Amino acid sequence: VVRAGAAGVAVIGAILGAERPAYAVKAFLDALGHA
């Protein structure tokens, strides 16, 4: 799960680039926490 989460964060960061990557990572981690 941790590896999948890290991969997801990397994908999100790559997609957004400079478009608030930190916010995307936080939102992704929050989603994992609520899952």
mmCIF entry with sequence, helices, sheets and N, C-alpha, C, O atoms, coordinates in Angstrom:
data_MODEL
# 
_entry.id   MODEL 
# 
_entity.id                         1 
_entity.type                       polymer 
_entity.pdbx_number_of_molecules   1 
# 
_entity_poly.entity_id                      1 
_entity_poly.type                           'polypeptide(L)' 
_entity_poly.nstd_linkage                   no 
_entity_poly.nstd_monomer                   no 
_entity_poly.pdbx_seq_one_letter_code       VVRAGAAGVAVIGAILGAERPAYAVKAFLDALGHA 
_entity_poly.pdbx_seq_one_letter_code_can   VVRAGAAGVAVIGAILGAERPAYAVKAFLDALGHA 
_entity_poly.pdbx_strand_id                 A 
# 
loop_
_entity_poly_seq.entity_id 
_entity_poly_seq.num 
_entity_poly_seq.mon_id 
_entity_poly_seq.hetero 
1 1  VAL n 
1 2  VAL n 
1 3  ARG n 
1 4  ALA n 
1 5  GLY n 
1 6  ALA n 
1 7  ALA n 
1 8  GLY n 
1 9  VAL n 
1 10 ALA n 
1 11 VAL n 
1 12 ILE n 
1 13 GLY n 
1 14 ALA n 
1 15 ILE n 
1 16 LEU n 
1 17 GLY n 
1 18 ALA n 
1 19 GLU n 
1 20 ARG n 
1 21 PRO n 
1 22 ALA n 
1 23 TYR n 
1 24 ALA n 
1 25 VAL n 
1 26 LYS n 
1 27 ALA n 
1 28 PHE n 
1 29 LEU n 
1 30 ASP n 
1 31 ALA n 
1 32 LEU n 
1 33 GLY n 
1 34 HIS n 
1 35 ALA n 
# 
_struct_asym.id          A 
_struct_asym.entity_id   1 
# 
loop_
_struct_conf.conf_type_id 
_struct_conf.id 
_struct_conf.pdbx_PDB_helix_id 
_struct_conf.beg_label_comp_id 
_struct_conf.beg_label_asym_id 
_struct_conf.beg_label_seq_id 
_struct_conf.pdbx_beg_PDB_ins_code 
_struct_conf.end_label_comp_id 
_struct_conf.end_label_asym_id 
_struct_conf.end_label_seq_id 
_struct_conf.pdbx_end_PDB_ins_code 
_struct_conf.beg_auth_comp_id 
_struct_conf.beg_auth_asym_id 
_struct_conf.beg_auth_seq_id 
_struct_conf.end_auth_comp_id 
_struct_conf.end_auth_asym_id 
_struct_conf.end_auth_seq_id 
_struct_conf.pdbx_PDB_helix_class 
_struct_conf.details 
_struct_conf.pdbx_PDB_helix_length 
HELX_P HELX_P1 AA1 VAL A 2  ? LEU A 16 ? VAL A 2  LEU A 16 1 ? 15 
HELX_P HELX_P2 AA2 PRO A 21 ? HIS A 34 ? PRO A 21 HIS A 34 1 ? 14 
# 
_struct_conf_type.id          HELX_P 
_struct_conf_type.criteria    ? 
_struct_conf_type.reference   ? 
# 
loop_
_atom_site.group_PDB 
_atom_site.id 
_atom_site.type_symbol 
_atom_site.label_atom_id 
_atom_site.label_alt_id 
_atom_site.label_comp_id 
_atom_site.label_asym_id 
_atom_site.label_entity_id 
_atom_site.label_seq_id 
_atom_site.pdbx_PDB_ins_code 
_atom_site.Cartn_x 
_atom_site.Cartn_y 
_atom_site.Cartn_z 
_atom_site.occupancy 
_atom_site.B_iso_or_equiv 
_atom_site.pdbx_formal_charge 
_atom_site.auth_seq_id 
_atom_site.auth_comp_id 
_atom_site.auth_asym_id 
_atom_site.auth_atom_id 
_atom_site.pdbx_PDB_model_num 
ATOM 1   N N  . VAL A 1 1  ? 0.845   -1.204 0.000   1.00 0.00 ? 1  VAL A N  1 
ATOM 2   C CA . VAL A 1 1  ? 0.000   0.000  0.000   1.00 0.00 ? 1  VAL A CA 1 
ATOM 3   C C  . VAL A 1 1  ? 0.875   1.248  0.000   1.00 0.00 ? 1  VAL A C  1 
ATOM 4   O O  . VAL A 1 1  ? 0.590   2.224  -0.694  1.00 0.00 ? 1  VAL A O  1 
ATOM 5   N N  . VAL A 1 2  ? 1.941   1.199  0.788   1.00 0.00 ? 2  VAL A N  1 
ATOM 6   C CA . VAL A 1 2  ? 2.830   2.366  0.857   1.00 0.00 ? 2  VAL A CA 1 
ATOM 7   C C  . VAL A 1 2  ? 3.492   2.616  -0.487  1.00 0.00 ? 2  VAL A C  1 
ATOM 8   O O  . VAL A 1 2  ? 3.598   3.757  -0.935  1.00 0.00 ? 2  VAL A O  1 
ATOM 9   N N  . ARG A 1 3  ? 3.942   1.532  -1.132  1.00 0.00 ? 3  ARG A N  1 
ATOM 10  C CA . ARG A 1 3  ? 4.588   1.694  -2.438  1.00 0.00 ? 3  ARG A CA 1 
ATOM 11  C C  . ARG A 1 3  ? 3.590   2.203  -3.460  1.00 0.00 ? 3  ARG A C  1 
ATOM 12  O O  . ARG A 1 3  ? 3.921   3.068  -4.271  1.00 0.00 ? 3  ARG A O  1 
ATOM 13  N N  . ALA A 1 4  ? 2.373   1.680  -3.432  1.00 0.00 ? 4  ALA A N  1 
ATOM 14  C CA . ALA A 1 4  ? 1.342   2.130  -4.369  1.00 0.00 ? 4  ALA A CA 1 
ATOM 15  C C  . ALA A 1 4  ? 1.035   3.599  -4.118  1.00 0.00 ? 4  ALA A C  1 
ATOM 16  O O  . ALA A 1 4  ? 0.841   4.368  -5.060  1.00 0.00 ? 4  ALA A O  1 
ATOM 17  N N  . GLY A 1 5  ? 0.991   3.990  -2.844  1.00 0.00 ? 5  GLY A N  1 
ATOM 18  C CA . GLY A 1 5  ? 0.721   5.389  -2.502  1.00 0.00 ? 5  GLY A CA 1 
ATOM 19  C C  . GLY A 1 5  ? 1.826   6.291  -2.994  1.00 0.00 ? 5  GLY A C  1 
ATOM 20  O O  . GLY A 1 5  ? 1.568   7.369  -3.530  1.00 0.00 ? 5  GLY A O  1 
ATOM 21  N N  . ALA A 1 6  ? 3.069   5.850  -2.813  1.00 0.00 ? 6  ALA A N  1 
ATOM 22  C CA . ALA A 1 6  ? 4.206   6.653  -3.261  1.00 0.00 ? 6  ALA A CA 1 
ATOM 23  C C  . ALA A 1 6  ? 4.174   6.798  -4.773  1.00 0.00 ? 6  ALA A C  1 
ATOM 24  O O  . ALA A 1 6  ? 4.472   7.866  -5.307  1.00 0.00 ? 6  ALA A O  1 
ATOM 25  N N  . ALA A 1 7  ? 3.811   5.716  -5.466  1.00 0.00 ? 7  ALA A N  1 
ATOM 26  C CA . ALA A 1 7  ? 3.722   5.760  -6.928  1.00 0.00 ? 7  ALA A CA 1 
ATOM 27  C C  . ALA A 1 7  ? 2.618   6.725  -7.340  1.00 0.00 ? 7  ALA A C  1 
ATOM 28  O O  . ALA A 1 7  ? 2.774   7.481  -8.299  1.00 0.00 ? 7  ALA A O  1 
ATOM 29  N N  . GLY A 1 8  ? 1.499   6.699  -6.613  1.00 0.00 ? 8  GLY A N  1 
ATOM 30  C CA . GLY A 1 8  ? 0.388   7.593  -6.924  1.00 0.00 ? 8  GLY A CA 1 
ATOM 31  C C  . GLY A 1 8  ? 0.791   9.043  -6.747  1.00 0.00 ? 8  GLY A C  1 
ATOM 32  O O  . GLY A 1 8  ? 0.442   9.900  -7.559  1.00 0.00 ? 8  GLY A O  1 
ATOM 33  N N  . VAL A 1 9  ? 1.529   9.311  -5.677  1.00 0.00 ? 9  VAL A N  1 
ATOM 34  C CA . VAL A 1 9  ? 1.989   10.681 -5.427  1.00 0.00 ? 9  VAL A CA 1 
ATOM 35  C C  . VAL A 1 9  ? 2.921   11.124 -6.545  1.00 0.00 ? 9  VAL A C  1 
ATOM 36  O O  . VAL A 1 9  ? 2.849   12.262 -7.008  1.00 0.00 ? 9  VAL A O  1 
ATOM 37  N N  . ALA A 1 10 ? 3.795   10.222 -6.977  1.00 0.00 ? 10 ALA A N  1 
ATOM 38  C CA . ALA A 1 10 ? 4.735   10.550 -8.051  1.00 0.00 ? 10 ALA A CA 1 
ATOM 39  C C  . ALA A 1 10 ? 3.984   10.847 -9.345  1.00 0.00 ? 10 ALA A C  1 
ATOM 40  O O  . ALA A 1 10 ? 4.328   11.779 -10.072 1.00 0.00 ? 10 ALA A O  1 
ATOM 41  N N  . VAL A 1 11 ? 2.959   10.049 -9.626  1.00 0.00 ? 11 VAL A N  1 
ATOM 42  C CA . VAL A 1 11 ? 2.164   10.252 -10.844 1.00 0.00 ? 11 VAL A CA 1 
ATOM 43  C C  . VAL A 1 11 ? 1.431   11.581 -10.777 1.00 0.00 ? 11 VAL A C  1 
ATOM 44  O O  . VAL A 1 11 ? 1.430   12.348 -11.740 1.00 0.00 ? 11 VAL A O  1 
ATOM 45  N N  . ILE A 1 12 ? 0.808   11.851 -9.639  1.00 0.00 ? 12 ILE A N  1 
ATOM 46  C CA . ILE A 1 12 ? 0.081   13.111 -9.478  1.00 0.00 ? 12 ILE A CA 1 
ATOM 47  C C  . ILE A 1 12 ? 1.031   14.288 -9.635  1.00 0.00 ? 12 ILE A C  1 
ATOM 48  O O  . ILE A 1 12 ? 0.720   15.260 -10.324 1.00 0.00 ? 12 ILE A O  1 
ATOM 49  N N  . GLY A 1 13 ? 2.194   14.195 -8.991  1.00 0.00 ? 13 GLY A N  1 
ATOM 50  C CA . GLY A 1 13 ? 3.179   15.273 -9.078  1.00 0.00 ? 13 GLY A CA 1 
ATOM 51  C C  . GLY A 1 13 ? 3.632   15.484 -10.508 1.00 0.00 ? 13 GLY A C  1 
ATOM 52  O O  . GLY A 1 13 ? 3.804   16.621 -10.947 1.00 0.00 ? 13 GLY A O  1 
ATOM 53  N N  . ALA A 1 14 ? 3.826   14.392 -11.240 1.00 0.00 ? 14 ALA A N  1 
ATOM 54  C CA . ALA A 1 14 ? 4.277   14.494 -12.628 1.00 0.00 ? 14 ALA A CA 1 
ATOM 55  C C  . ALA A 1 14 ? 3.199   15.129 -13.499 1.00 0.00 ? 14 ALA A C  1 
ATOM 56  O O  . ALA A 1 14 ? 3.501   15.922 -14.391 1.00 0.00 ? 14 ALA A O  1 
ATOM 57  N N  . ILE A 1 15 ? 1.944   14.778 -13.237 1.00 0.00 ? 15 ILE A N  1 
ATOM 58  C CA . ILE A 1 15 ? 0.833   15.316 -14.033 1.00 0.00 ? 15 ILE A CA 1 
ATOM 59  C C  . ILE A 1 15 ? 0.662   16.811 -13.770 1.00 0.00 ? 15 ILE A C  1 
ATOM 60  O O  . ILE A 1 15 ? 0.498   17.600 -14.701 1.00 0.00 ? 15 ILE A O  1 
ATOM 61  N N  . LEU A 1 16 ? 0.701   17.186 -12.503 1.00 0.00 ? 16 LEU A N  1 
ATOM 62  C CA . LEU A 1 16 ? 0.468   18.589 -12.169 1.00 0.00 ? 16 LEU A CA 1 
ATOM 63  C C  . LEU A 1 16 ? 1.696   19.465 -12.392 1.00 0.00 ? 16 LEU A C  1 
ATOM 64  O O  . LEU A 1 16 ? 1.576   20.653 -12.692 1.00 0.00 ? 16 LEU A O  1 
ATOM 65  N N  . GLY A 1 17 ? 2.880   18.868 -12.243 1.00 0.00 ? 17 GLY A N  1 
ATOM 66  C CA . GLY A 1 17 ? 4.100   19.646 -12.420 1.00 0.00 ? 17 GLY A CA 1 
ATOM 67  C C  . GLY A 1 17 ? 4.165   20.744 -11.369 1.00 0.00 ? 17 GLY A C  1 
ATOM 68  O O  . GLY A 1 17 ? 4.188   20.453 -10.173 1.00 0.00 ? 17 GLY A O  1 
ATOM 69  N N  . ALA A 1 18 ? 4.193   21.991 -11.794 1.00 0.00 ? 18 ALA A N  1 
ATOM 70  C CA . ALA A 1 18 ? 4.310   23.114 -10.864 1.00 0.00 ? 18 ALA A CA 1 
ATOM 71  C C  . ALA A 1 18 ? 2.940   23.589 -10.383 1.00 0.00 ? 18 ALA A C  1 
ATOM 72  O O  . ALA A 1 18 ? 2.839   24.551 -9.622  1.00 0.00 ? 18 ALA A O  1 
ATOM 73  N N  . GLU A 1 19 ? 1.891   22.904 -10.832 1.00 0.00 ? 19 GLU A N  1 
ATOM 74  C CA . GLU A 1 19 ? 0.535   23.342 -10.456 1.00 0.00 ? 19 GLU A CA 1 
ATOM 75  C C  . GLU A 1 19 ? 0.150   22.797 -9.081  1.00 0.00 ? 19 GLU A C  1 
ATOM 76  O O  . GLU A 1 19 ? -0.607  21.832 -8.980  1.00 0.00 ? 19 GLU A O  1 
ATOM 77  N N  . ARG A 1 20 ? 0.669   23.413 -8.038  1.00 0.00 ? 20 ARG A N  1 
ATOM 78  C CA . ARG A 1 20 ? 0.391   23.051 -6.648  1.00 0.00 ? 20 ARG A CA 1 
ATOM 79  C C  . ARG A 1 20 ? 0.651   21.581 -6.354  1.00 0.00 ? 20 ARG A C  1 
ATOM 80  O O  . ARG A 1 20 ? -0.256  20.886 -5.895  1.00 0.00 ? 20 ARG A O  1 
ATOM 81  N N  . PRO A 1 21 ? 1.849   21.089 -6.603  1.00 0.00 ? 21 PRO A N  1 
ATOM 82  C CA . PRO A 1 21 ? 2.143   19.675 -6.327  1.00 0.00 ? 21 PRO A CA 1 
ATOM 83  C C  . PRO A 1 21 ? 2.015   19.319 -4.851  1.00 0.00 ? 21 PRO A C  1 
ATOM 84  O O  . PRO A 1 21 ? 1.578   18.221 -4.508  1.00 0.00 ? 21 PRO A O  1 
ATOM 85  N N  . ALA A 1 22 ? 2.396   20.250 -3.978  1.00 0.00 ? 22 ALA A N  1 
ATOM 86  C CA . ALA A 1 22 ? 2.313   19.984 -2.541  1.00 0.00 ? 22 ALA A CA 1 
ATOM 87  C C  . ALA A 1 22 ? 0.858   19.779 -2.125  1.00 0.00 ? 22 ALA A C  1 
ATOM 88  O O  . ALA A 1 22 ? 0.564   18.911 -1.303  1.00 0.00 ? 22 ALA A O  1 
ATOM 89  N N  . TYR A 1 23 ? -0.050  20.575 -2.688  1.00 0.00 ? 23 TYR A N  1 
ATOM 90  C CA . TYR A 1 23 ? -1.475  20.448 -2.368  1.00 0.00 ? 23 TYR A CA 1 
ATOM 91  C C  . TYR A 1 23 ? -1.998  19.100 -2.852  1.00 0.00 ? 23 TYR A C  1 
ATOM 92  O O  . TYR A 1 23 ? -2.782  18.444 -2.165  1.00 0.00 ? 23 TYR A O  1 
ATOM 93  N N  . ALA A 1 24 ? -1.556  18.694 -4.044  1.00 0.00 ? 24 ALA A N  1 
ATOM 94  C CA . ALA A 1 24 ? -1.999  17.416 -4.604  1.00 0.00 ? 24 ALA A CA 1 
ATOM 95  C C  . ALA A 1 24 ? -1.528  16.261 -3.729  1.00 0.00 ? 24 ALA A C  1 
ATOM 96  O O  . ALA A 1 24 ? -2.280  15.323 -3.468  1.00 0.00 ? 24 ALA A O  1 
ATOM 97  N N  . VAL A 1 25 ? -0.275  16.336 -3.277  1.00 0.00 ? 25 VAL A N  1 
ATOM 98  C CA . VAL A 1 25 ? 0.263   15.281 -2.413  1.00 0.00 ? 25 VAL A CA 1 
ATOM 99  C C  . VAL A 1 25 ? -0.512  15.218 -1.111  1.00 0.00 ? 25 VAL A C  1 
ATOM 100 O O  . VAL A 1 25 ? -0.852  14.131 -0.643  1.00 0.00 ? 25 VAL A O  1 
ATOM 101 N N  . LYS A 1 26 ? -0.798  16.379 -0.517  1.00 0.00 ? 26 LYS A N  1 
ATOM 102 C CA . LYS A 1 26 ? -1.540  16.405 0.747   1.00 0.00 ? 26 LYS A CA 1 
ATOM 103 C C  . LYS A 1 26 ? -2.938  15.824 0.554   1.00 0.00 ? 26 LYS A C  1 
ATOM 104 O O  . LYS A 1 26 ? -3.408  15.041 1.379   1.00 0.00 ? 26 LYS A O  1 
ATOM 105 N N  . ALA A 1 27 ? -3.593  16.206 -0.527  1.00 0.00 ? 27 ALA A N  1 
ATOM 106 C CA . ALA A 1 27 ? -4.940  15.706 -0.796  1.00 0.00 ? 27 ALA A CA 1 
ATOM 107 C C  . ALA A 1 27 ? -4.913  14.193 -0.994  1.00 0.00 ? 27 ALA A C  1 
ATOM 108 O O  . ALA A 1 27 ? -5.802  13.477 -0.532  1.00 0.00 ? 27 ALA A O  1 
ATOM 109 N N  . PHE A 1 28 ? -3.870  13.716 -1.695  1.00 0.00 ? 28 PHE A N  1 
ATOM 110 C CA . PHE A 1 28 ? -3.753  12.279 -1.943  1.00 0.00 ? 28 PHE A CA 1 
ATOM 111 C C  . PHE A 1 28 ? -3.548  11.528 -0.631  1.00 0.00 ? 28 PHE A C  1 
ATOM 112 O O  . PHE A 1 28 ? -4.174  10.494 -0.399  1.00 0.00 ? 28 PHE A O  1 
ATOM 113 N N  . LEU A 1 29 ? -2.674  12.048 0.224   1.00 0.00 ? 29 LEU A N  1 
ATOM 114 C CA . LEU A 1 29 ? -2.410  11.400 1.509   1.00 0.00 ? 29 LEU A CA 1 
ATOM 115 C C  . LEU A 1 29 ? -3.657  11.447 2.387   1.00 0.00 ? 29 LEU A C  1 
ATOM 116 O O  . LEU A 1 29 ? -3.937  10.498 3.119   1.00 0.00 ? 29 LEU A O  1 
ATOM 117 N N  . ASP A 1 30 ? -4.403  12.546 2.317   1.00 0.00 ? 30 ASP A N  1 
ATOM 118 C CA . ASP A 1 30 ? -5.638  12.648 3.096   1.00 0.00 ? 30 ASP A CA 1 
ATOM 119 C C  . ASP A 1 30 ? -6.628  11.592 2.612   1.00 0.00 ? 30 ASP A C  1 
ATOM 120 O O  . ASP A 1 30 ? -7.322  10.965 3.413   1.00 0.00 ? 30 ASP A O  1 
ATOM 121 N N  . ALA A 1 31 ? -6.686  11.400 1.283   1.00 0.00 ? 31 ALA A N  1 
ATOM 122 C CA . ALA A 1 31 ? -7.595  10.405 0.718   1.00 0.00 ? 31 ALA A CA 1 
ATOM 123 C C  . ALA A 1 31 ? -7.201  9.006  1.199   1.00 0.00 ? 31 ALA A C  1 
ATOM 124 O O  . ALA A 1 31 ? -8.066  8.191  1.516   1.00 0.00 ? 31 ALA A O  1 
ATOM 125 N N  . LEU A 1 32 ? -5.900  8.732  1.253   1.00 0.00 ? 32 LEU A N  1 
ATOM 126 C CA . LEU A 1 32 ? -5.440  7.425  1.737   1.00 0.00 ? 32 LEU A CA 1 
ATOM 127 C C  . LEU A 1 32 ? -5.839  7.251  3.196   1.00 0.00 ? 32 LEU A C  1 
ATOM 128 O O  . LEU A 1 32 ? -6.227  6.160  3.616   1.00 0.00 ? 32 LEU A O  1 
ATOM 129 N N  . GLY A 1 33 ? -5.742  8.327  3.963   1.00 0.00 ? 33 GLY A N  1 
ATOM 130 C CA . GLY A 1 33 ? -6.079  8.252  5.375   1.00 0.00 ? 33 GLY A CA 1 
ATOM 131 C C  . GLY A 1 33 ? -7.555  7.971  5.597   1.00 0.00 ? 33 GLY A C  1 
ATOM 132 O O  . GLY A 1 33 ? -7.924  7.317  6.572   1.00 0.00 ? 33 GLY A O  1 
ATOM 133 N N  . HIS A 1 34 ? -8.406  8.463  4.693   1.00 0.00 ? 34 HIS A N  1 
ATOM 134 C CA . HIS A 1 34 ? -9.848  8.269  4.839   1.00 0.00 ? 34 HIS A CA 1 
ATOM 135 C C  . HIS A 1 34 ? -10.311 6.966  4.204   1.00 0.00 ? 34 HIS A C  1 
ATOM 136 O O  . HIS A 1 34 ? -11.446 6.543  4.422   1.00 0.00 ? 34 HIS A O  1 
ATOM 137 N N  . ALA A 1 35 ? -9.448  6.324  3.422   1.00 0.00 ? 35 ALA A N  1 
ATOM 138 C CA . ALA A 1 35 ? -9.838  5.095  2.722   1.00 0.00 ? 35 ALA A CA 1 
ATOM 139 C C  . ALA A 1 35 ? -10.027 3.949  3.720   1.00 0.00 ? 35 ALA A C  1 
ATOM 140 O O  . ALA A 1 35 ? -10.356 2.831  3.322   1.00 0.00 ? 35 ALA A O  1 
# 
